[in-house]
Amino acid sequence: MSLGDEQGYTDYGDTGHTRTRLPEGDPYGGAPRRGGRRSSSRSLVTVVGVVVLLIAAIAFANRGDDASSDTPTNKQPQPKAAPTAATGTKPVESKSTGVPTGFAHTEQGAQSAASNYAVALGSTGMFRKDSRHTLLDLLYTSDAASRLQTPMDQAYSAEFLGRMGLDPSGNPPNGSTFVSRVVPIGTTVRQYQDDKAKVAVWYLGLIGMAGNTSTDPVTSSWKTWTFDLRWSDGDWKIASDAQKNGPAPVPGDDKAATSDEISKATEEYGGFTYAR
């Protein structure tokens, strides 16, 4: 994703005990979920392997002298909890290529920018070269965008896209819907100065292919995406970013939706823009 990591955010992370109830047959056209442990395991290993490769490439590209760890040290006190509540401040009205821009030069503006940037970088647009380059140039500082472009293109190789069920241009097969979304749950400001801010976004990610022939159904993951922002050219820009797994709640006892239900929901329910 930078995509930082996800499209880096496709990393499924460690699995724990769950109470998820799945349908008896795989609604996405693959082998039955129950009774097919060997096949499922092989599939999971393949996906995780691809994701690890992608995350490693992006993490390497994001290295910089000013990059800081998301893990607090003795010299970096834990940030105080602050509820993400409405403030009365009007949200931004300007957009560039569909992404909100022109955020306030304040802590609230930095939080809103980080949330909206996570949504944009977690979208299907990152899987297509032209729109990926546009997002990098729009959301990152010029230095970061230049540093990331080649590693990102290499990470989103035809082989990787193929394993996600997409063609070399990043398009899904006819009759299938590729889903890639980031849904911010909340934000916190870890550091703030006049010209820079470090903002963490806790989010729920959705990714996968909804289609009758898909063997990679849409799944969810919980992650925290931390952005090092810089005030540049009248707006907040990303200098570097990093992701980590969790915190993830205990899964509910929800029944998995069918392929058609997921495709319909994706088409009917648009994404949000965020502002405090």
Backbone torsions as a table, in degrees:
resi	resn	phi	psi	omega
1	MET	NA	-32.0	-144.6
2	SER	15.8	-86.2	108.7
3	LEU	-2.9	-5.7	-178.2
4	GLY	18.3	-74.3	-178.9
5	ASP	-115.2	-23.9	-165.3
6	GLU	-112.6	-9.3	168.1
7	GLN	-50.1	-0.6	147.5
8	GLY	-55.4	-24.5	-173.7
9	TYR	-80.5	9.2	173.9
10	THR	-78.7	-2.2	177.3
11	ASP	-65.7	123.4	-176.2
12	TYR	-85.3	-16.7	176.6
13	GLY	69.7	-170.9	179.9
14	ASP	-73.3	147.0	178.2
15	THR	-105.4	146.5	179.1
16	GLY	-125.9	-166.9	179.6
17	HIS	-71.5	137.3	180.0
18	THR	-131.7	164.6	175.0
19	ARG	-121.7	26.5	-177.2
20	THR	-69.0	129.3	177.0
21	ARG	-98.5	122.1	-177.2
22	LEU	-108.8	156.0	177.5
23	PRO	-67.4	160.1	-176.5
24	GLU	-63.5	-35.3	177.4
25	GLY	-114.3	155.2	179.3
26	ASP	-72.7	113.3	-177.7
27	PRO	-67.6	-7.9	-177.4
28	TYR	-101.1	10.6	173.6
29	GLY	91.4	1.7	-180.0
30	GLY	-89.7	-169.0	178.9
31	ALA	-68.3	154.7	178.5
32	PRO	-55.6	142.1	-178.6
33	ARG	-69.7	-36.2	-179.5
34	ARG	-94.7	134.0	178.6
35	GLY	90.0	-2.8	-179.5
36	GLY	-119.9	45.3	-171.8
37	ARG	-61.9	-39.6	-177.9
38	ARG	-64.6	-45.6	-179.3
39	SER	-64.9	-42.9	179.7
40	SER	-62.7	-39.3	-179.2
41	SER	-64.2	-43.2	179.2
42	ARG	-61.6	-42.2	179.3
43	SER	-61.4	-44.3	-179.0
44	LEU	-64.6	-41.7	179.4
45	VAL	-61.6	-41.0	179.8
46	THR	-63.2	-47.6	-178.7
47	VAL	-63.3	-46.3	-179.3
48	VAL	-62.4	-38.6	178.9
49	GLY	-61.6	-43.4	179.0
50	VAL	-64.3	-42.3	-178.1
51	VAL	-64.7	-42.4	179.2
52	VAL	-60.2	-40.7	178.8
53	LEU	-61.8	-44.0	-179.2
54	LEU	-64.8	-45.5	-178.7
55	ILE	-63.0	-40.1	-179.2
56	ALA	-62.9	-41.1	-179.4
57	ALA	-64.7	-43.7	-178.1
58	ILE	-72.1	-38.5	178.2
59	ALA	-61.3	-39.8	178.4
60	PHE	-63.2	-42.0	-179.0
61	ALA	-67.4	-29.7	-176.3
62	ASN	-84.2	-4.3	-179.6
63	ARG	-64.4	140.0	178.4
64	GLY	-160.5	161.5	-179.2
65	ASP	-63.6	-27.1	-177.4
66	ASP	-95.9	2.9	-178.9
67	ALA	-69.3	136.4	-179.9
68	SER	-124.7	152.6	-177.9
69	SER	-74.3	149.7	177.3
70	ASP	-80.3	-10.3	-178.6
71	THR	-88.2	121.5	-178.7
72	PRO	-64.5	146.2	175.8
73	THR	-114.0	-178.5	179.2
74	ASN	-63.1	-25.3	-179.3
75	LYS	-89.4	-6.8	-179.4
76	GLN	-121.7	94.1	-178.1
77	PRO	-63.1	151.6	178.5
78	GLN	-61.3	138.1	178.7
79	PRO	-67.9	148.8	177.8
80	LYS	-75.0	144.2	180.0
81	ALA	-66.6	136.3	178.2
82	ALA	-138.2	120.3	-178.9
83	PRO	-65.0	139.5	176.8
84	THR	-84.2	87.9	-175.1
85	ALA	-118.3	160.0	178.0
86	ALA	-63.7	140.5	-176.5
87	THR	-114.9	-11.8	-176.1
88	GLY	92.4	-10.4	177.8
89	THR	-72.7	130.4	-179.2
90	LYS	-67.3	136.8	178.0
91	PRO	-70.1	162.7	179.5
92	VAL	-64.3	149.5	179.8
93	GLU	-110.8	-14.7	-178.4
94	SER	-86.5	146.1	177.9
95	LYS	-138.6	147.8	175.3
96	SER	-128.7	120.7	-175.6
97	THR	50.9	38.6	176.3
98	GLY	83.7	-2.7	-178.1
99	VAL	-105.5	128.0	178.1
100	PRO	-58.0	139.9	178.3
101	THR	-140.2	174.6	177.6
102	GLY	77.0	45.6	-177.0
103	PHE	-78.3	156.5	-178.6
104	ALA	-66.2	147.9	179.4
105	HIS	-84.4	61.8	-177.2
106	THR	-144.2	173.8	175.7
107	GLU	-61.7	-41.6	178.6
108	GLN	-61.4	-41.7	179.3
109	GLY	-63.1	-38.5	178.9
110	ALA	-65.9	-39.6	178.4
111	GLN	-66.2	-42.7	178.8
112	SER	-64.7	-41.0	178.2
113	ALA	-61.8	-47.2	-178.6
114	ALA	-60.3	-41.9	-179.9
115	SER	-63.9	-46.8	-179.3
116	ASN	-67.9	-35.3	179.1
117	TYR	-68.2	-36.1	176.7
118	ALA	-62.4	-41.5	178.3
119	VAL	-61.0	-45.8	-178.0
120	ALA	-66.3	-43.2	-177.6
121	LEU	-74.9	-15.7	176.8
122	GLY	-96.6	11.4	-175.8
123	SER	-92.2	170.0	178.5
124	THR	-66.0	-18.6	179.4
125	GLY	-60.5	-25.6	-179.7
126	MET	-71.1	-13.9	-178.6
127	PHE	-91.2	-3.0	177.2
128	ARG	-115.8	132.0	-170.0
129	LYS	-56.8	-50.8	-175.6
130	ASP	-61.5	-49.3	-178.3
131	SER	-69.6	-29.9	176.5
132	ARG	-64.4	-46.5	178.9
133	HIS	-61.9	-39.5	178.4
134	THR	-62.0	-44.1	-179.7
135	LEU	-66.4	-40.5	178.8
136	LEU	-61.3	-46.2	-178.8
137	ASP	-67.0	-32.3	-177.1
138	LEU	-78.7	-41.2	-169.5
139	LEU	-97.6	-23.5	-177.0
140	TYR	-102.5	159.5	171.4
141	THR	-62.6	160.0	-177.3
142	SER	-60.2	-39.7	179.5
143	ASP	-64.9	-44.7	-178.8
144	ALA	-66.2	-41.3	-179.8
145	ALA	-62.4	-42.4	178.9
146	SER	-64.8	-38.6	-178.9
147	ARG	-69.8	-31.8	-173.2
148	LEU	-88.5	-25.5	-168.8
149	GLN	-56.8	-52.8	-177.8
150	THR	-64.7	-48.5	177.6
151	PRO	-60.0	-35.5	178.2
152	MET	-65.6	-45.1	179.1
153	ASP	-61.5	-37.7	178.0
154	GLN	-69.2	-37.1	179.7
155	ALA	-67.2	-40.9	178.9
156	TYR	-89.1	55.4	-178.6
157	SER	-73.3	165.6	177.7
158	ALA	-59.7	-34.8	179.4
159	GLU	-65.2	-45.3	179.4
160	PHE	-63.7	-46.1	179.5
161	LEU	-60.2	-38.6	178.6
162	GLY	-62.3	-38.4	179.1
163	ARG	-70.2	-21.6	175.2
164	MET	-86.9	-1.7	179.5
165	GLY	90.2	11.1	-177.5
166	LEU	-104.0	157.7	175.8
167	ASP	-81.6	175.0	-176.9
168	PRO	-58.7	-18.6	178.7
169	SER	-92.3	-1.7	178.8
170	GLY	89.8	17.1	-178.7
171	ASN	-101.1	143.3	179.0
172	PRO	-78.8	164.4	177.2
173	PRO	-65.9	157.6	176.5
174	ASN	-59.2	134.7	179.1
175	GLY	88.0	-2.5	179.6
176	SER	-117.4	156.0	179.4
177	THR	-123.6	119.9	176.9
178	PHE	-88.0	128.6	-177.0
179	VAL	-114.1	127.8	173.9
180	SER	-149.4	107.3	-177.5
181	ARG	-141.2	149.4	172.5
182	VAL	-118.8	129.1	-179.6
183	VAL	-119.5	99.8	-179.8
184	PRO	-61.3	136.7	176.8
185	ILE	-99.8	-36.0	179.6
186	GLY	-173.7	168.6	-179.9
187	THR	-134.4	160.8	172.3
188	THR	-146.9	143.1	178.2
189	VAL	-93.0	114.5	-179.9
190	ARG	-85.9	-33.9	176.9
191	GLN	-148.2	147.5	176.5
192	TYR	-150.8	130.0	170.4
193	GLN	-134.4	175.1	-173.2
194	ASP	-59.8	-37.0	-174.7
195	ASP	-111.7	4.2	178.5
196	LYS	-154.4	155.2	-178.7
197	ALA	-150.1	149.0	175.8
198	LYS	-119.1	112.0	-174.3
199	VAL	-123.0	131.2	177.9
200	ALA	-104.2	134.5	179.5
201	VAL	-117.1	119.3	175.1
202	TRP	-89.9	127.1	-173.3
203	TYR	-144.5	161.5	172.3
204	LEU	-104.9	127.2	179.9
205	GLY	-109.6	142.5	175.5
206	LEU	-122.0	133.2	177.8
207	ILE	-156.3	144.7	178.5
208	GLY	146.7	-179.9	-177.7
209	MET	-113.2	126.3	175.1
210	ALA	-101.5	114.8	-178.4
211	GLY	-178.0	154.4	-175.9
212	ASN	-63.8	-23.7	-178.8
213	THR	-105.5	5.8	-176.9
214	SER	-75.4	139.6	173.5
215	THR	-112.3	9.8	179.5
216	ASP	-127.7	73.2	-175.4
217	PRO	-63.2	159.9	-180.0
218	VAL	-65.9	125.1	179.7
219	THR	-124.9	165.0	-179.3
220	SER	-115.6	153.9	176.0
221	SER	-148.6	152.0	179.4
222	TRP	-112.1	131.8	-177.2
223	LYS	-147.0	167.6	173.1
224	THR	-122.2	125.0	-176.6
225	TRP	-113.3	118.3	-177.3
226	THR	-107.1	127.3	-178.0
227	PHE	-112.2	131.0	168.6
228	ASP	-94.6	108.1	-174.9
229	LEU	-101.3	150.1	174.6
230	ARG	-127.7	142.5	175.2
231	TRP	-82.8	114.1	-173.5
232	SER	-144.1	129.3	178.2
233	ASP	53.5	40.9	174.2
234	GLY	78.6	17.7	179.0
235	ASP	-157.4	166.1	174.7
236	TRP	-80.6	133.3	177.8
237	LYS	-127.4	153.6	-179.1
238	ILE	-86.6	124.5	175.5
239	ALA	-92.5	-37.7	176.0
240	SER	-162.5	164.6	-179.2
241	ASP	-156.3	158.8	-179.3
242	ALA	-152.4	155.2	-179.6
243	GLN	-128.4	155.4	172.7
244	LYS	-144.7	157.9	-178.9
245	ASN	-71.8	146.9	171.5
246	GLY	77.7	-174.9	-2.1
247	PRO	-73.4	136.6	-177.2
248	ALA	-109.5	131.2	177.1
249	PRO	-74.2	167.2	175.8
250	VAL	-68.7	127.8	-179.2
251	PRO	-59.4	144.6	177.6
252	GLY	-81.1	-174.6	-178.0
253	ASP	-101.8	39.8	-176.7
254	ASP	-79.5	143.2	176.5
255	LYS	-81.3	131.4	-179.4
256	ALA	-63.5	138.8	179.5
257	ALA	-75.2	161.4	176.5
258	THR	-79.9	168.9	178.5
259	SER	-59.0	-45.5	-179.3
260	ASP	-62.9	-38.9	-180.0
261	GLU	-64.8	-41.9	178.8
262	ILE	-65.6	-44.3	179.6
263	SER	-61.1	-44.8	-179.1
264	LYS	-64.3	-43.1	180.0
265	ALA	-63.2	-40.9	179.7
266	THR	-61.9	-38.5	-179.0
267	GLU	-76.6	-34.2	-175.0
268	GLU	-83.4	-33.4	-174.3
269	TYR	-106.2	109.4	179.2
270	GLY	-78.8	168.8	179.5
271	GLY	-81.6	173.6	-179.2
272	PHE	-108.8	158.6	163.5
273	THR	-107.9	154.3	-170.9
274	TYR	-125.2	140.6	173.2
275	ALA	-158.8	141.6	178.8
276	ARG	-88.8	NA	NA
